[in-house]
Amino acid sequence: IFRRRPGPEKPPFVAVGQRVEAGRTIAIVETLSVPNDIPAPVGGIVSQVLVEDVRPVEYGQDLVLISPPPLEEE
């Protein structure tokens, strides 16, 4: 089960447009009643959350799209 937030009354871990660093928790996937933190594999900007909160997911399924951050101006 995909969980976008740490608890029912808590805000989502990430939102579209938010900048994230690699390794930051972006969701929880609960397997056999055991919650597993899902870290961002790369840093960047969250461009899309592909799964609705509290929905079943499959192994290897994409959950969140993260786009590269914009290049810093020199």
N, C-alpha and C positions, 0 to 999 in steps of 0.2 A: 504494500500500500504506500503510495506516494503522499508525503505530507510536506506542504509548503511552509508550515509554521511549527514552532516548537510546542505549541499548546493551543487549545480552542480559542482562547481570548488574547493570544499573542499575535503580533504582526508577522507577516511572511519573512522568511530569511532574506529573500531578495525580491526586488521589483524590477520590471522592465525599465531600462534606462539607467539603472544603478551600476556604478563601477564596483567590481569585485577583484580581489587579489587571489592568485592561485592558492589553493588549500583552504580557503574560507568555506564554511558549511553553507550550502545553498539549498539543502532540502534534507529530509529524512526518508529513508525507505524502510518500512517495517516488514520484516520477514519472520514468519512463525512467532509473532508477537515480540520480536527483538528489534528495537530501533537501531538503525545504522545511519550515522551521519554521512552525507554525500558531499565531498569537497569539490570545489571548482577545480577542474583539471588545468585551467589556464586563467590568467588575469585578463580582464577586459570589461566590456559593457554588456550587461544582460540585454539581449535583443528580443528574446521570446521565451516564455515558459510554455512548454509543449504539453504538459499534463495538468489536468484540473486537480485541485486539492482533494485528498482522500479517495483516490482512484487506484485500481490495481495497475501494476506495471509489469513488464517482462524483463528478464535478464538482458542487458545490452541495449535496452530501449533508451533513446535520447530523451532527456528530461527538460533541459534548459539549453538555449543557444546563447553562446557568449561570443560577441564580436570583438575584434582587436580594438584597443583604445585608439582614439585619434592621435596622430603624431603631434608631439609638442612643437610649438613654434619656437624658432631660435631667435 
